[in-house]
Amino acid sequence: MPVCNNCLQTFEGSYCPHCGQKASVGRLSMHEVFHDFFHAVTHADKGLLRVLRELLFSPGVIYRQYLSGKRKSYFSPVTFFLLVMGLALIIGQQLIRYDRHIHHIVIAKHNDPEQILFGFQKIRYLLFIPLISLLTWLFFYRKYNYAECLAFWFFCMGMVVTVELCSYAVQFLFIKQRHAIHYFTDWLVFLMLLWHLFAVFTAGRWQRALACLFLGICSYFLLVYIFKFLGYLQGYSADFNFFNIIRAVFS
Protein backbone atom coordinates (compact mmCIF):
# COMPACT_ATOMS: atom_id res chain seq x y z
CA MET A 1 0.00 0.00 0.00
CA PRO A 2 1.55 3.36 -1.04
CA VAL A 3 2.42 6.09 1.45
CA CYS A 4 1.60 9.73 0.67
CA ASN A 5 4.76 11.83 0.39
CA ASN A 6 2.88 14.87 1.72
CA CYS A 7 1.01 13.65 4.84
CA LEU A 8 2.65 10.19 5.27
CA GLN A 9 -0.74 8.42 5.35
CA THR A 10 -1.19 5.03 3.69
CA PHE A 11 -3.94 4.82 1.07
CA GLU A 12 -5.18 3.08 -2.06
CA GLY A 13 -5.97 4.74 -5.37
CA SER A 14 -4.58 7.55 -7.50
CA TYR A 15 -5.05 10.33 -4.91
CA CYS A 16 -4.52 10.52 -1.17
CA PRO A 17 -7.95 10.83 0.54
CA HIS A 18 -6.40 12.80 3.42
CA CYS A 19 -4.69 15.68 1.58
CA GLY A 20 -5.58 15.15 -2.09
CA GLN A 21 -2.03 14.77 -3.42
CA LYS A 22 -1.44 12.48 -6.41
CA ALA A 23 0.03 9.07 -5.69
CA SER A 24 2.50 9.37 -8.55
CA VAL A 25 4.36 12.41 -7.18
CA GLY A 26 8.12 11.87 -7.46
CA ARG A 27 11.18 13.98 -8.01
CA LEU A 28 10.42 17.51 -9.23
CA SER A 29 10.92 17.98 -12.98
CA MET A 30 10.91 20.98 -15.34
CA HIS A 31 7.77 19.60 -16.97
CA GLU A 32 5.97 19.77 -13.63
CA VAL A 33 7.21 23.32 -12.96
CA PHE A 34 5.97 24.57 -16.34
CA HIS A 35 2.70 22.68 -15.94
CA ASP A 36 2.05 24.22 -12.53
CA PHE A 37 2.86 27.71 -13.83
CA PHE A 38 0.58 27.34 -16.87
CA HIS A 39 -2.15 25.83 -14.69
CA ALA A 40 -1.95 28.68 -12.16
CA VAL A 41 -2.25 31.34 -14.87
CA THR A 42 -4.90 29.81 -17.12
CA HIS A 43 -6.92 27.28 -15.12
CA ALA A 44 -10.61 28.02 -15.56
CA ASP A 45 -11.53 27.49 -11.90
CA LYS A 46 -8.73 29.32 -10.10
CA GLY A 47 -6.42 30.90 -12.65
CA LEU A 48 -4.91 34.33 -12.47
CA LEU A 49 -6.49 35.24 -15.79
CA ARG A 50 -9.94 34.46 -14.42
CA VAL A 51 -9.35 36.74 -11.41
CA LEU A 52 -8.11 39.54 -13.66
CA ARG A 53 -11.00 39.13 -16.10
CA GLU A 54 -13.64 39.31 -13.37
CA LEU A 55 -11.96 42.20 -11.53
CA LEU A 56 -11.70 44.22 -14.74
CA PHE A 57 -15.10 43.43 -16.26
CA SER A 58 -17.47 42.05 -13.59
CA PRO A 59 -16.12 42.97 -10.14
CA GLY A 60 -19.40 42.40 -8.34
CA VAL A 61 -19.26 38.69 -9.19
CA ILE A 62 -15.84 37.93 -7.72
CA TYR A 63 -16.45 39.93 -4.54
CA ARG A 64 -19.88 38.39 -3.89
CA GLN A 65 -18.65 34.85 -4.49
CA TYR A 66 -15.44 35.20 -2.50
CA LEU A 67 -17.08 36.91 0.48
CA SER A 68 -19.97 34.42 0.47
CA GLY A 69 -17.52 31.53 0.97
CA LYS A 70 -16.53 30.43 -2.55
CA ARG A 71 -12.81 30.76 -1.83
CA LYS A 72 -11.40 27.56 -3.31
CA SER A 73 -12.16 28.89 -6.79
CA TYR A 74 -10.05 32.05 -6.50
CA PHE A 75 -6.56 33.25 -5.73
CA SER A 76 -6.17 34.55 -2.21
CA PRO A 77 -6.57 38.36 -2.46
CA VAL A 78 -3.31 38.85 -0.54
CA THR A 79 -1.43 36.46 -2.85
CA PHE A 80 -2.94 38.14 -5.89
CA PHE A 81 -1.95 41.60 -4.69
CA LEU A 82 1.62 40.62 -3.76
CA LEU A 83 2.08 38.84 -7.09
CA VAL A 84 1.06 41.77 -9.29
CA MET A 85 2.78 44.26 -6.95
CA GLY A 86 6.09 42.41 -7.25
CA LEU A 87 5.78 42.38 -11.04
CA ALA A 88 4.91 46.09 -11.09
CA LEU A 89 7.97 46.98 -9.01
CA ILE A 90 10.29 45.15 -11.41
CA ILE A 91 8.76 46.57 -14.61
CA GLY A 92 8.29 50.06 -13.14
CA GLN A 93 11.96 50.34 -12.24
CA GLN A 94 12.91 49.30 -15.78
CA LEU A 95 10.52 51.91 -17.18
CA ILE A 96 12.19 54.68 -15.16
CA ARG A 97 15.64 53.55 -16.33
CA TYR A 98 14.44 53.47 -19.95
CA ASP A 99 13.00 56.97 -19.57
CA ARG A 100 16.35 58.22 -18.24
CA HIS A 101 18.14 56.58 -21.20
CA ILE A 102 15.81 58.08 -23.83
CA HIS A 103 16.13 61.57 -22.35
CA HIS A 104 19.92 61.19 -21.86
CA ILE A 105 19.69 61.69 -18.13
CA VAL A 106 22.66 60.19 -16.29
CA ILE A 107 21.98 59.70 -12.61
CA ALA A 108 22.90 56.95 -10.17
CA LYS A 109 20.02 54.84 -8.91
CA HIS A 110 20.74 55.75 -5.28
CA ASN A 111 20.57 59.45 -6.21
CA ASP A 112 17.44 59.26 -8.38
CA PRO A 113 14.45 60.50 -6.34
CA GLU A 114 11.90 58.87 -8.67
CA GLN A 115 13.50 55.44 -8.42
CA ILE A 116 13.94 55.74 -4.65
CA LEU A 117 10.32 56.79 -4.06
CA PHE A 118 9.00 54.22 -6.53
CA GLY A 119 10.68 51.56 -4.43
CA PHE A 120 8.31 52.49 -1.61
CA GLN A 121 5.21 51.56 -3.62
CA LYS A 122 4.77 48.23 -1.87
CA ILE A 123 5.11 49.80 1.59
CA ARG A 124 2.75 52.56 0.50
CA TYR A 125 0.00 50.13 -0.45
CA LEU A 126 0.56 47.90 2.59
CA LEU A 127 0.07 50.97 4.82
CA PHE A 128 -2.88 52.16 2.79
CA ILE A 129 -4.92 48.93 2.69
CA PRO A 130 -5.40 48.46 6.48
CA LEU A 131 -6.28 52.15 6.92
CA ILE A 132 -8.82 52.37 4.09
CA SER A 133 -10.24 48.99 5.15
CA LEU A 134 -10.83 50.38 8.64
CA LEU A 135 -12.61 53.40 7.19
CA THR A 136 -14.70 51.13 4.94
CA TRP A 137 -15.66 48.97 7.92
CA LEU A 138 -16.75 52.05 9.88
CA PHE A 139 -19.20 52.85 7.08
CA PHE A 140 -20.47 49.33 6.41
CA TYR A 141 -19.88 47.41 9.67
CA ARG A 142 -23.50 46.26 9.83
CA LYS A 143 -23.01 44.08 6.74
CA TYR A 144 -19.25 43.53 6.42
CA ASN A 145 -16.59 42.77 9.02
CA TYR A 146 -13.06 44.17 8.93
CA ALA A 147 -11.55 41.01 7.38
CA GLU A 148 -14.04 41.21 4.50
CA CYS A 149 -13.14 44.86 3.95
CA LEU A 150 -9.46 43.88 3.88
CA ALA A 151 -10.17 41.19 1.28
CA PHE A 152 -12.06 43.73 -0.85
CA TRP A 153 -9.20 46.23 -0.79
CA PHE A 154 -6.48 43.64 -1.48
CA PHE A 155 -8.44 42.52 -4.55
CA CYS A 156 -9.20 46.11 -5.52
CA MET A 157 -5.63 47.33 -5.18
CA GLY A 158 -4.43 44.28 -7.09
CA MET A 159 -6.73 45.46 -9.88
CA VAL A 160 -5.29 48.99 -9.60
CA VAL A 161 -1.73 47.68 -9.90
CA THR A 162 -2.76 45.53 -12.89
CA VAL A 163 -4.09 48.61 -14.70
CA GLU A 164 -0.84 50.40 -13.89
CA LEU A 165 1.08 47.45 -15.35
CA CYS A 166 -0.88 47.81 -18.59
CA SER A 167 -0.07 51.51 -18.50
CA TYR A 168 3.65 50.70 -18.21
CA ALA A 169 3.46 48.75 -21.47
CA VAL A 170 1.95 51.76 -23.24
CA GLN A 171 4.51 54.09 -21.65
CA PHE A 172 7.35 51.94 -22.99
CA LEU A 173 5.92 52.38 -26.50
CA PHE A 174 5.29 56.11 -26.14
CA ILE A 175 8.01 57.02 -23.66
CA LYS A 176 8.01 60.73 -24.53
CA GLN A 177 4.32 60.94 -23.59
CA ARG A 178 4.92 58.96 -20.41
CA HIS A 179 3.68 61.56 -17.95
CA ALA A 180 0.51 62.26 -19.96
CA ILE A 181 -0.24 58.52 -20.04
CA HIS A 182 0.40 58.31 -16.30
CA TYR A 183 -2.01 61.21 -15.69
CA PHE A 184 -4.72 59.51 -17.78
CA THR A 185 -4.10 56.21 -15.94
CA ASP A 186 -4.61 57.90 -12.58
CA TRP A 187 -8.06 59.07 -13.62
CA LEU A 188 -8.93 55.68 -15.12
CA VAL A 189 -7.88 53.95 -11.89
CA PHE A 190 -9.97 56.35 -9.82
CA LEU A 191 -13.08 55.67 -11.92
CA MET A 192 -12.54 51.89 -11.77
CA LEU A 193 -12.05 52.08 -8.01
CA LEU A 194 -15.41 53.86 -7.70
CA TRP A 195 -16.98 51.20 -9.89
CA HIS A 196 -15.73 48.45 -7.57
CA LEU A 197 -16.98 50.28 -4.49
CA PHE A 198 -20.41 50.81 -6.02
CA ALA A 199 -20.56 47.17 -7.23
CA VAL A 200 -20.08 45.82 -3.69
CA PHE A 201 -21.34 48.33 -1.16
CA THR A 202 -24.20 50.42 -2.60
CA ALA A 203 -27.03 47.84 -2.86
CA GLY A 204 -29.16 50.47 -4.60
CA ARG A 205 -29.22 52.93 -1.67
CA TRP A 206 -28.18 56.54 -2.26
CA GLN A 207 -26.69 56.88 1.24
CA ARG A 208 -24.31 54.03 0.51
CA ALA A 209 -23.52 55.52 -2.91
CA LEU A 210 -22.45 58.75 -1.22
CA ALA A 211 -20.36 56.76 1.27
CA CYS A 212 -18.66 54.96 -1.65
CA LEU A 213 -17.94 58.27 -3.37
CA PHE A 214 -16.44 59.59 -0.14
CA LEU A 215 -14.31 56.45 0.25
CA GLY A 216 -13.07 56.78 -3.32
CA ILE A 217 -11.98 60.37 -2.75
CA CYS A 218 -10.45 59.48 0.62
CA SER A 219 -8.51 56.62 -0.94
CA TYR A 220 -6.89 58.98 -3.45
CA PHE A 221 -5.81 61.53 -0.85
CA LEU A 222 -4.72 58.84 1.59
CA LEU A 223 -2.43 57.34 -1.06
CA VAL A 224 -1.01 60.79 -1.85
CA TYR A 225 -0.38 61.65 1.80
CA ILE A 226 1.26 58.27 2.52
CA PHE A 227 3.52 58.73 -0.51
CA LYS A 228 4.47 62.25 0.58
CA PHE A 229 5.08 61.08 4.15
CA LEU A 230 7.40 58.28 3.00
CA GLY A 231 9.29 60.79 0.88
CA TYR A 232 9.51 63.17 3.81
CA LEU A 233 11.05 60.40 5.93
CA GLN A 234 13.75 60.06 3.26
CA GLY A 235 14.59 63.75 3.50
CA TYR A 236 12.64 65.01 0.48
CA SER A 237 10.54 68.16 0.73
CA ALA A 238 6.81 67.43 0.84
CA ASP A 239 3.85 69.76 0.45
CA PHE A 240 1.02 68.46 2.65
CA ASN A 241 -1.30 71.39 1.88
CA PHE A 242 -4.68 69.90 0.94
CA PHE A 243 -5.61 72.68 -1.53
CA ASN A 244 -2.25 72.48 -3.30
CA ILE A 245 -2.82 68.75 -3.83
CA ILE A 246 -6.24 69.47 -5.33
CA ARG A 247 -4.73 72.05 -7.69
CA ALA A 248 -2.07 69.52 -8.73
CA VAL A 249 -4.78 67.01 -9.66
CA PHE A 250 -6.27 69.33 -12.28
CA SER A 251 -3.06 70.95 -13.48
FENBEL-V973406 format. One record per backbone hydrogen bond with DSSP energy under -1.0 kcal/mol. NH is the residue of the N-H (numbers start at 1). CO is the residue of the C=O. If there is no record, write none. Layout:
NH,CO / NH,CO
This chain:
4,9 / 8,4 / 11,2 / 16,21 / 20,16 / 23,14 / 33,29 / 34,30 / 35,31 / 36,32 / 37,33 / 38,34 / 39,35 / 40,36 / 41,37 / 42,38 / 43,39 / 47,43 / 48,40 / 49,41 / 51,47 / 52,48 / 53,49 / 54,50 / 55,51 / 56,52 / 57,53 / 58,54 / 61,58 / 62,58 / 63,59 / 64,60 / 65,61 / 66,62 / 67,63 / 68,64 / 69,66 / 70,65 / 71,69 / 74,71 / 80,76 / 81,77 / 82,78 / 83,79 / 84,80 / 85,81 / 86,82 / 87,83 / 88,84 / 89,85 / 90,86 / 91,87 / 92,88 / 93,89 / 94,90 / 95,91 / 96,92 / 97,93 / 98,94 / 99,95 / 100,96 / 101,97 / 102,98 / 103,99 / 104,101 / 105,100 / 111,108 / 112,109 / 116,112 / 117,113 / 118,114 / 119,115 / 120,117 / 121,118 / 124,120 / 125,121 / 126,122 / 127,123 / 128,124 / 129,125 / 131,127 / 132,128 / 133,129 / 134,130 / 135,131 / 136,132 / 137,133 / 138,134 / 139,135 / 140,136 / 143,140 / 144,140 / 149,145 / 150,146 / 151,147 / 152,148 / 153,149 / 154,150 / 155,151 / 156,152 / 157,153 / 158,154 / 159,155 / 160,156 / 161,157 / 162,158 / 163,159 / 164,160 / 165,161 / 166,162 / 167,163 / 168,164 / 169,165 / 170,166 / 171,167 / 172,168 / 173,169 / 174,170 / 177,174 / 178,175 / 181,177 / 182,178 / 183,179 / 184,180 / 185,181 / 186,182 / 187,183 / 188,184 / 189,185 / 190,186 / 191,187 / 192,188 / 193,189 / 194,190 / 195,191 / 196,192 / 197,193 / 198,194 / 199,195 / 200,196 / 201,197 / 202,198 / 205,202 / 209,205 / 210,206 / 211,207 / 212,208 / 213,209 / 214,210 / 215,211 / 216,212 / 217,213 / 218,214 / 219,215 / 220,216 / 221,217 / 222,218 / 223,219 / 224,220 / 225,221 / 226,222 / 227,223 / 228,224 / 229,225 / 230,226 / 231,227 / 232,228 / 233,229 / 235,232 / 236,231 / 245,241 / 246,242 / 247,243 / 248,244 / 249,245 / 250,246
